[in-house]
Amino acid sequence: MSKLFYLFLLFLWISSCSKEAGDGGFAKIQGKVFAYNLNKTKVIADSGYIGDQRVFISYGDHTVIDDETRTSYTGEFQFKNLNQGDYTIFTFSYCDACPLNEKAIMVKTTIKSKKELVQLSDLKIFKE
C-alpha cells in the first residue's frame, strides 16, 4: 500500500488518542474561597477564607456539574487529574435579590499543557 495510506492511518490513530477536557490527566486547578459574612442588616460583619464551602467544576462546554470538592479550613480547593481543555469553576454566593437568594460565582480557565497547575484568583462570596 502507499505511504500516504499509512500516514493517514497514523494520523487517525494519533488523533483518536487525544483526550477531551475532564479527568484522567496530570494537570490541576486550585484556588481559594474568600467570604464576607453579612449580619442581619446585610452589613459585612467579618471576612476571611472559608472552610467547607462547596466548589464545582464543569468540563469543556458542559452545562452540568462534572465534579465537586470542598474547601479546606484555609479556604483552599483543588481539582486534580485533569486533561488539557476548558473548564468552569464555580461556587455559590448569597444574593438578596436573586432567586433562592443565591448566585453562582464562576471562573472560566484553560489548561494548556499536560502537567500544568492553574492557580485561580480568589472566588469572593457573601454569606448570611
C-alpha positions in Angstrom: 0.0 0.0 0.0 1.1 3.6 -0.4 2.9 5.7 2.1 0.0 8.1 2.0 -2.4 5.5 3.3 -0.2 4.6 6.2 0.3 8.2 7.0 -3.5 8.6 7.1 -3.8 5.6 9.4 -1.1 7.0 11.7 -2.9 10.4 11.8 -6.3 8.7 12.7 -4.6 6.7 15.5 -2.9 9.7 17.0 -6.0 11.9 16.8 -8.1 9.1 18.5 -5.6 9.2 21.5 -6.2 12.9 22.2 -8.4 13.4 25.3 -11.1 15.9 25.9 -11.4 18.2 28.9 -12.1 16.2 32.0 -10.4 13.8 34.5 -7.7 11.3 33.6 -4.8 13.6 33.2 -2.0 15.1 35.3 -3.0 18.8 35.4 -4.5 20.6 38.4 -6.7 23.7 39.1 -6.6 25.2 42.5 -7.7 28.3 44.3 -9.3 29.7 47.5 -12.7 31.0 48.5 -12.9 34.3 50.4 -16.2 35.0 52.2 -17.8 38.2 53.5 -20.1 37.4 56.4 -23.2 39.6 56.5 -25.1 40.4 59.7 -28.9 40.7 59.9 -28.8 44.2 58.4 -26.8 43.0 55.5 -23.6 44.8 56.5 -20.3 43.0 56.4 -19.6 41.8 60.0 -16.3 40.0 59.2 -14.5 38.3 56.4 -11.9 35.6 55.7 -11.1 32.4 53.9 -14.0 29.9 54.4 -13.8 26.2 55.1 -16.2 23.5 54.0 -17.5 25.6 51.0 -18.7 23.5 48.1 -16.8 24.3 44.8 -17.9 22.8 41.5 -16.2 22.1 38.1 -17.7 21.6 34.6 -15.6 20.2 31.8 -15.5 21.8 28.4 -18.8 23.2 27.3 -20.9 21.1 29.7 -23.8 22.8 31.4 -23.8 20.2 34.2 -21.7 19.7 37.3 -18.9 17.2 36.5 -17.3 17.1 39.9 -17.2 18.9 43.2 -14.9 19.4 46.2 -15.0 21.3 49.5 -12.6 23.9 50.7 -10.1 23.2 53.5 -10.2 25.1 56.7 -7.9 27.7 55.0 -10.3 28.1 52.1 -8.2 26.2 49.6 -9.6 23.8 47.0 -8.1 21.7 44.2 -9.2 19.7 41.3 -6.6 17.1 40.3 -6.0 14.6 37.4 -7.4 16.9 34.7 -6.7 16.8 30.9 -5.9 19.8 28.7 -9.0 21.8 27.9 -11.5 24.4 29.0 -13.1 24.4 32.5 -15.6 26.3 34.5 -15.1 26.5 38.3 -17.9 27.9 40.4 -19.4 28.2 43.9 -22.5 29.9 45.2 -22.8 33.3 47.0 -25.6 34.8 49.0 -27.6 37.3 46.9 -30.6 39.1 48.4 -32.2 40.0 45.0 -31.6 36.6 43.3 -33.8 33.6 43.0 -33.4 31.3 46.1 -31.1 34.1 47.4 -28.0 32.6 45.6 -26.0 33.4 42.6 -23.1 31.4 41.0 -19.6 32.9 41.1 -17.9 31.5 38.0 -14.4 31.5 36.6 -13.5 30.0 33.2 -10.0 28.8 32.7 -8.0 26.7 30.2 -5.4 24.0 30.9 -2.9 24.3 28.1 -0.3 21.6 29.0 -0.4 18.1 30.4 1.1 18.8 33.8 0.0 22.4 34.2 -1.0 23.8 37.6 -3.6 26.6 37.1 -3.8 29.0 40.1 -7.1 30.9 40.2 -7.8 34.2 41.8 -9.8 34.1 44.9 -13.5 33.3 44.5 -15.2 36.0 46.6 -18.6 35.3 48.1 -21.1 36.6 50.6 -22.6 34.5 53.4 -25.6 35.3 55.5 
